[in-house]
Amino acid sequence: MTVSTQPNVQSMIVVVSPEQAALSWHIFEPMFRRATDTTHGSWEPVDVLRDILNGDQIMWAAWDKERGAIDAVITTRIKDIRGAGNVLRSRICDVMFIAGDKMEQWLPEFVVVV
């Protein structure tokens, strides 16, 4: 599934399916390693892949349309906040990991899409 809000922007935010993530992990793993290295061992790239495959995290990619290249990878997690009696009070979207380059080009689009 491709998601984009503005056809004239250079970067397009796309959802990466779990199947696509697994098939192209050799491309994504080094990018995620940049992000997981900052967790001091709490996370490894394989942990991120596991969560993507289990549906616990959603993977996104910032695609540079002009260059035909991925500038960044992002994962998000939807979290339900429940109150008394397990009643759903709200739902939030946590950005778990961001790794890549050229953030100034794709971040505005990411904020709008996500």
N, CA, C and O of each residue as an XYZ file, in Angstrom:
456
protein
N       0.843     -1.168      0.000
C       0.000      0.000      0.000
C       0.892      1.235      0.000
O       1.847      1.316      0.772
N       0.585      2.175     -0.847
C       1.327      3.421     -0.923
C       0.475      4.530     -0.342
O      -0.721      4.622     -0.619
N       1.089      5.352      0.449
C       0.390      6.467      1.067
C       1.155      7.738      0.742
O       2.367      7.808      0.947
N       0.459      8.730      0.241
C       1.064     10.036      0.030
C      -0.052     11.050     -0.016
O      -1.142     10.754     -0.505
N       0.202     12.230      0.481
C      -0.840     13.243      0.514
C      -0.667     14.310     -0.550
O      -1.632     14.980     -0.919
N       0.543     14.476     -1.045
C       0.816     15.551     -1.982
C       1.635     15.016     -3.153
O       2.777     14.596     -2.965
N       1.061     15.025     -4.369
C       1.787     14.456     -5.507
C       3.028     15.237     -5.917
O       3.869     14.698     -6.637
N       3.175     16.485     -5.485
C       4.304     17.297     -5.932
C       5.494     17.274     -4.977
O       6.477     17.972     -5.222
N       5.439     16.504     -3.909
C       6.582     16.445     -2.997
C       7.612     15.455     -3.526
O       7.280     14.506     -4.236
N       8.860     15.696     -3.166
C       9.940     14.841     -3.654
C       9.933     13.474     -2.979
O      10.228     12.462     -3.615
N       9.596     13.445     -1.692
C       9.586     12.186     -0.955
C       8.168     11.710     -0.737
O       7.264     12.500     -0.464
N       7.986     10.421     -0.862
C       6.694      9.805     -0.649
C       6.831      8.830      0.514
O       7.797      8.071      0.586
N       5.867      8.855      1.415
C       5.872      7.929      2.538
C       5.066      6.702      2.132
O       3.909      6.815      1.727
N       5.680      5.535      2.243
C       5.009      4.290      1.861
C       5.005      3.327      3.037
O       5.946      3.275      3.829
N       3.933      2.575      3.128
C       3.859      1.498      4.117
C       4.591      0.300      3.535
O       4.406     -0.045      2.368
N       5.416     -0.327      4.346
C       6.139     -1.528      3.929
C       5.455     -2.714      4.593
O       5.391     -2.789      5.820
N       4.948     -3.633      3.798
C       4.263     -4.799      4.353
C       5.268     -5.682      5.090
O       6.465     -5.626      4.807
N       4.793     -6.487      6.023
C       5.705     -7.423      6.700
C       6.437     -8.326      5.708
O       7.618     -8.620      5.891
N       5.749     -8.761      4.676
C       6.378     -9.627      3.673
C       7.498     -8.895      2.941
O       8.577     -9.445      2.723
N       7.223     -7.635      2.562
C       8.253     -6.834      1.887
C       9.432     -6.575      2.812
O      10.585     -6.598      2.381
N       9.141     -6.328      4.085
C      10.220     -6.088      5.055
C      11.125     -7.301      5.148
O      12.349     -7.169      5.143
N      10.533     -8.477      5.232
C      11.326     -9.707      5.351
C      12.157     -9.949      4.091
O      13.337    -10.288      4.178
N      11.542     -9.776      2.929
C      12.249    -10.026      1.669
C      13.395     -9.043      1.427
O      14.395     -9.398      0.804
N      13.254     -7.830      1.912
C      14.266     -6.798      1.672
C      15.036     -6.436      2.937
O      15.634     -5.362      3.011
N      15.029     -7.318      3.931
C      15.672     -7.003      5.202
C      17.155     -6.699      5.038
O      17.706     -5.911      5.806
N      17.806     -7.300      4.061
C      19.228     -7.026      3.832
C      19.461     -5.548      3.485
O      20.557     -5.029      3.700
N      18.449     -4.878      2.958
C      18.544     -3.442      2.673
C      18.199     -2.632      3.917
O      18.870     -1.647      4.227
N      17.142     -3.048      4.638
C      16.641     -2.284      5.774
C      17.454     -2.464      7.050
O      17.551     -1.540      7.857
N      18.032     -3.631      7.237
C      18.738     -3.935      8.489
C      19.841     -2.941      8.819
O      19.908     -2.493      9.963
N      20.712     -2.568      7.880
C      21.750     -1.585      8.230
C      21.165     -0.233      8.641
O      21.732      0.461      9.485
N      20.042      0.133      8.049
C      19.413      1.405      8.410
C      18.848      1.321      9.832
O      19.025      2.239     10.633
N      18.167      0.214     10.134
C      17.625      0.061     11.478
C      18.737     -0.077     12.519
O      18.561      0.323     13.670
N      19.869     -0.634     12.126
C      20.978     -0.774     13.067
C      21.421      0.607     13.570
O      21.787      0.752     14.737
N      21.390      1.606     12.708
C      21.748      2.972     13.132
C      20.850      3.425     14.279
O      21.307      4.084     15.213
N      19.566      3.065     14.202
C      18.623      3.472     15.247
C      18.757      2.604     16.490
O      18.751      3.122     17.607
N      18.876      1.300     16.313
C      18.927      0.419     17.483
C      20.245      0.545     18.238
O      20.297      0.256     19.433
N      21.297      0.966     17.570
C      22.573      1.158     18.268
C      22.459      2.203     19.374
O      23.236      2.181     20.328
N      21.510      3.107     19.256
C      21.344      4.140     20.274
C      20.615      3.628     21.516
O      20.494      4.351     22.505
N      20.123      2.373     21.469
C      19.383      1.822     22.618
C      20.300      1.078     23.584
O      19.829      0.561     24.597
N      21.591      1.014     23.292
C      22.598      0.381     24.164
C      22.233     -1.063     24.501
O      22.328     -1.492     25.651
N      21.813     -1.805     23.471
C      21.534     -3.227     23.642
C      20.103     -3.582     23.973
O      19.758     -4.763     24.010
N      19.260     -2.593     24.215
C      17.854     -2.893     24.504
C      17.126     -3.425     23.270
O      16.223     -4.253     23.386
N      17.517     -2.953     22.107
C      16.928     -3.380     20.840
C      18.033     -3.731     19.861
O      19.092     -3.104     19.849
N      17.777     -4.732     19.047
C      18.611     -5.087     17.900
C      17.713     -5.048     16.670
O      16.493     -5.139     16.806
N      18.278     -4.916     15.481
C      17.437     -4.902     14.280
C      16.519     -6.121     14.161
O      15.387     -6.000     13.690
N      16.991     -7.271     14.576
C      16.155     -8.471     14.496
C      14.917     -8.351     15.388
O      13.874     -8.925     15.075
N      15.021     -7.613     16.493
C      13.858     -7.375     17.354
C      12.820     -6.523     16.625
O      11.618     -6.752     16.753
N      13.292     -5.548     15.865
C      12.391     -4.698     15.087
C      11.699     -5.541     14.024
O      10.485     -5.443     13.845
N      12.465     -6.368     13.320
C      11.875     -7.247     12.298
C      10.835     -8.178     12.917
O       9.761     -8.372     12.348
N      11.142     -8.741     14.053
C      10.184     -9.625     14.740
C       8.877     -8.885     15.009
O       7.795     -9.418     14.763
N       8.978     -7.661     15.514
C       7.770     -6.884     15.795
C       6.997     -6.544     14.516
O       5.766     -6.542     14.519
N       7.704     -6.262     13.441
C       7.045     -5.989     12.161
C       6.305     -7.236     11.688
O       5.147     -7.159     11.279
N       6.972     -8.374     11.744
C       6.360     -9.620     11.282
C       5.178    -10.033     12.153
O       4.218    -10.625     11.658
N       5.242     -9.723     13.442
C       4.142    -10.052     14.362
C       3.003     -9.046     14.301
O       1.943     -9.270     14.886
N       3.214     -7.950     13.604
C       2.188     -6.911     13.524
C       2.194     -5.956     14.707
O       1.258     -5.175     14.878
N       3.244     -6.010     15.527
C       3.346     -5.120     16.682
C       3.869     -3.738     16.310
O       3.620     -2.763     17.020
N       4.598     -3.655     15.189
C       5.060     -2.372     14.678
C       4.711     -2.304     13.191
O       4.676     -3.321     12.499
N       4.459     -1.095     12.723
C       4.185     -0.845     11.305
C       5.425     -0.182     10.721
O       5.961      0.771     11.288
N       5.870     -0.695      9.590
C       7.064     -0.141      8.959
C       6.671      0.803      7.829
O       5.769      0.526      7.038
N       7.371      1.911      7.784
C       7.203      2.922      6.750
C       8.559      3.176      6.097
O       9.603      2.928      6.702
N       8.538      3.667      4.873
C       9.778      4.073      4.213
C       9.553      5.422      3.549
O       8.477      5.707      3.024
N      10.587      6.240      3.586
C      10.585      7.513      2.872
C      11.252      7.260      1.523
O      12.452      6.996      1.446
N      10.464      7.344      0.482
C      10.923      7.022     -0.864
C      11.170      8.311     -1.636
O      10.260      9.122     -1.807
N      12.397      8.496     -2.101
C      12.738      9.651     -2.926
C      12.330      9.325     -4.360
O      12.933      8.471     -5.010
N      11.310     10.008     -4.838
C      10.747      9.698     -6.150
C      11.717     10.030     -7.290
O      11.753      9.324     -8.297
N      12.486     11.082     -7.135
C      13.415     11.478     -8.196
C      14.568     10.494     -8.338
O      14.946     10.128     -9.451
N      15.125     10.067     -7.206
C      16.284      9.162     -7.231
C      15.883      7.692     -7.259
O      16.704      6.832     -7.578
N      14.639      7.400     -6.931
C      14.211      6.002     -6.871
C      14.936      5.256     -5.762
O      15.364      4.116     -5.943
N      15.070      5.917     -4.600
C      15.834      5.342     -3.496
C      15.116      5.575     -2.168
O      14.314      6.498     -2.028
N      15.421      4.729     -1.217
C      14.874      4.878      0.127
C      15.806      5.767      0.936
O      16.998      5.484      1.063
N      15.251      6.848      1.485
C      16.041      7.755      2.309
C      15.980      7.401      3.783
O      16.913      7.690      4.531
N      14.881      6.773      4.209
C      14.737      6.492      5.636
C      13.731      5.371      5.852
O      12.891      5.079      5.001
N      13.851      4.756      7.022
C      12.884      3.761      7.479
C      12.376      4.204      8.848
O      13.115      4.769      9.654
N      11.110      3.936      9.085
C      10.455      4.356     10.314
C       9.556      3.224     10.766
O       8.980      2.519      9.938
N       9.429      3.041     12.071
C       8.392      2.137     12.564
C       7.524      2.884     13.567
O       7.986      3.755     14.305
N       6.256      2.511     13.564
C       5.294      3.071     14.507
C       4.574      1.928     15.201
O       4.585      0.786     14.742
N       3.950      2.266     16.315
C       3.180      1.277     17.066
C       1.908      1.974     17.549
O       1.959      3.080     18.088
N       0.783      1.321     17.352
C      -0.491      1.840     17.832
C      -0.716      1.278     19.233
O      -0.601      0.076     19.470
N      -1.037      2.177     20.143
C      -1.192      1.792     21.548
C      -2.565      2.247     22.041
O      -2.930      3.415     21.911
N      -3.308      1.314     22.603
C      -4.604      1.633     23.199
C      -4.411      2.027     24.655
O      -3.707      1.350     25.404
N      -5.033      3.113     25.044
C      -5.018      3.565     26.431
C      -6.388      3.234     27.009
O      -7.411      3.732     26.540
N      -6.390      2.401     28.018
C      -7.647      1.934     28.600
C      -7.818      2.470     30.013
O      -6.850      2.648     30.752
N      -9.054      2.719     30.365
C      -9.393      3.206     31.694
C     -10.076      2.132     32.514
O      -9.933      0.937     32.253
N     -10.816      2.579     33.504
C     -11.539      1.670     34.390
C     -12.465      0.780     33.572
O     -13.097      1.227     32.615
N     -12.531     -0.471     33.963
C     -13.382     -1.421     33.254
C     -12.870     -1.771     31.872
O     -13.615     -2.283     31.036
N     -11.597     -1.495     31.633
C     -10.954     -1.805     30.354
C     -11.583     -1.054     29.177
O     -11.508     -1.505     28.034
N     -12.197      0.085     29.463
C     -12.830      0.904     28.432
C     -11.742      1.681     27.672
O     -10.879      2.317     28.278
N     -11.801      1.617     26.350
C     -10.842      2.334     25.519
C     -11.050      3.841     25.679
O     -12.116      4.374     25.367
N     -10.009      4.512     26.172
C     -10.072      5.962     26.368
C      -9.478      6.710     25.187
O      -9.994      7.748     24.773
N      -8.398      6.180     24.653
C      -7.771      6.828     23.504
C      -6.836      5.846     22.817
O      -6.539      4.765     23.327
N      -6.396      6.251     21.670
C      -5.449      5.452     20.883
C      -4.346      6.407     20.445
O      -4.622      7.485     19.918
N      -3.094      6.007     20.664
C      -1.973      6.861     20.280
C      -1.052      6.110     19.326
O      -1.050      4.881     19.265
N      -0.287      6.876     18.599
C       0.690      6.316     17.667
C       2.072      6.693     18.171
O       2.440      7.867     18.192
N       2.832      5.686     18.576
C       4.221      5.894     19.001
C       5.144      5.707     17.810
O       5.025      4.720     17.083
N       6.052      6.631     17.602
C       7.122      6.431     16.624
C       8.233      5.715     17.381
O       8.821      6.267     18.311
N       8.509      4.501     16.978
C       9.485      3.678     17.693
C      10.916      3.920     17.199
O      11.819      4.161     18.000
N      11.117      3.855     15.888
C      12.458      3.997     15.322
C      12.412      4.821     14.048
O      11.497      4.689     13.235
N      13.419      5.676     13.889
C      13.630      6.428     12.658
C      15.115      6.339     12.348
O      15.957      6.586     13.211
N      15.424      5.986     11.116
C      16.824      5.950     10.695
C      16.900      6.308      9.219
O      16.109      5.827      8.408
N      17.838      7.140      8.891
C      18.012      7.494      7.495
C      18.630      8.866      7.332
O      19.266      9.401      8.239
N      18.426      9.411      6.161
C      19.014     10.691      5.787
C      17.944     11.595      5.174
O      16.822     11.162      4.910
N      18.306     12.830      4.960
C      17.477     13.819      4.268
C      16.134     14.045      4.950
O      15.109     14.196      4.284
N      16.142     14.067      6.276
C      14.910     14.209      7.043
C      14.120     15.458      6.647
O      12.889     15.441      6.647
N      14.821     16.531      6.313
C      14.124     17.766      5.952
C      13.239     17.580      4.721
O      12.280     18.328      4.532
N      13.550     16.595      3.887
C      12.755     16.360      2.677
C      11.515     15.515      2.952
O      10.469     15.760      2.352
N      11.602     14.531      3.838
C      10.484     13.609      4.014
C       9.700     13.789      5.309
O       8.563     13.323      5.392
N      10.264     14.448      6.323
C       9.569     14.566      7.602
C       8.221     15.289      7.494
O       7.252     14.819      8.090
N       8.110     16.405      6.766
C       6.785     17.048      6.678
C       5.703     16.104      6.122
O       4.574     16.087      6.613
N       6.058     15.329      5.105
C       5.109     14.381      4.537
C       4.779     13.270      5.529
O       3.629     12.840      5.617
N       5.763     12.811      6.266
C       5.534     11.766      7.262
C       4.559     12.237      8.340
O       3.662     11.497      8.743
N       4.741     13.462      8.798
C       3.868     14.014      9.832
C       2.423     14.070      9.341
O       1.504     13.761     10.099
N       2.214     14.455      8.105
C       0.869     14.539      7.550
C       0.265     13.140      7.380
O      -0.896     12.921      7.727
N       1.043     12.200      6.850
C       0.530     10.858      6.562
C       0.249     10.083      7.828
O      -0.799      9.447      7.945
N       1.160     10.123      8.771
C       1.013      9.309      9.981
C       0.197     10.079     10.999
O      -0.051      9.580     12.096
